[in-house]
Structures are given as C-alpha cells and as structure tokens.
Amino acid sequence: MKITLLVVSKTDDKYLQEGIAVYLKRLTHYIPFDIDVIPALKDQKNASPDDIKEREGALILKKIEKSDAVILLDEHGTQYTSVGFSDFIQKQMNRGVRQLTFVIGGAFGFSPAVYKAATGKISLSTMTFNHQMVRLIFVEQLYRAFSILHHEPYHNE
C-alpha cells in the first residue's frame, strides 16, 4: 500500500515544515508515503467561499484515481483514538488497498463533488485547527499508527 497526503496550498511556516520533515523521514521506514501539494488559487480575494471550494475541488479530483481509497480530513468525520486509527490503517492494508489518499482541503473545506468521491471521513478533533497545522498533526498520528502496528515503544498506553 502507498499513502499520500493531498493538501491545498504549501506549508508556509518553517517550524511546521521541519516537523513534517521529521515524520516524513520516519514514515518511509514503514510505508511509501508522500505529500502532494496543490498550489493555492491565485485570485481568491474576490471569489466566494463556494467558488473557492468548487475550484479547489476540481484540482483535488484531478489528483485522485477512481481506484484510490480517499479519506477526507473533515470536522464531521469519524474520530479515532491513536490505537483505533492504527486499526483503521491495518484494515485498509488487509483489504488490499493499493493507494490510500488522505485529503486536507483549503480554509473553506470541500466541494460536494469531493465529498461524493471520498470513501470516508476522519476528524482529528472536535477542535478546529489551522489547516497547515493539521498536516503536522496528521503525519505524527500516521507515524504513531505504524509504530503501534509494529509494537514499538513510541506510543504509551
């Protein structure tokens, strides 16, 4: 299985870039993983939130294949404990999923077409996080999930 994190716009803050890089390096020990960045829209200032979601949605849909398992990181998604998330990852591997794509949308969320294309939704918290910070939180949790699956001491219960 290969895992991709598909995100809208680049990560601006250096401290987030450095943290993400730490977990990217760790994750490659377990599984092929990459982050695919969709560039931010150029003319957002005069666009409505719905227009932005539609345009970003079209770019997201171009990046995913029909055979991909697509999981949106969405405030209305299923919440997992870290162990529960590791079980979710294991189930995807057991199902024979070849490409598991997690998607972090832009500031206004996802278009209806992206919701329709998704196979699931996960919420990292009932709190709202900056969509750039979510990237670091997610890659850390993904690393934690693989350390749990490999019975390594990173996660303490």
Disulfide bonds with the S-S distance in Angstrom:
none
